[in-house]
Amino acid sequence: MMLNKGVDATLTKFLGSIIKIGIIAFVVMAVISRLGIETTSFVAVLGAVGLAIGFALQGSLSNI
């Protein structure tokens, strides 16, 4: 669908990967929480990792 609107195929694949990883992380967090394990610190670590990745990719994504 995105390919018809002039969006680069690489960007489409990249966004698909990001969405897939996000869904997997959400499901894993839901399962861990359902098992009764405290997830607050894990969510904080995931947030920090996401922020670090965002800053690392800032230069690369600004050229798109």
Contacts in CASP RR format, 6 or more apart in sequence:
PFRMAT RR
TARGET T0000
AUTHOR 0000-0000-0000
METHOD contacts of the structure
MODEL  1
MMLNKGVDATLTKFLGSIIKIGIIAFVVMAVISRLGIETTSFVAVLGAVG
LAIGFALQGSLSNI
2 11 0 8 1.000
2 12 0 8 1.000
2 15 0 8 1.000
3 9 0 8 1.000
3 12 0 8 1.000
8 64 0 8 1.000
11 64 0 8 1.000
25 46 0 8 1.000
29 39 0 8 1.000
29 42 0 8 1.000
29 43 0 8 1.000
29 46 0 8 1.000
32 39 0 8 1.000
32 42 0 8 1.000
33 39 0 8 1.000
END
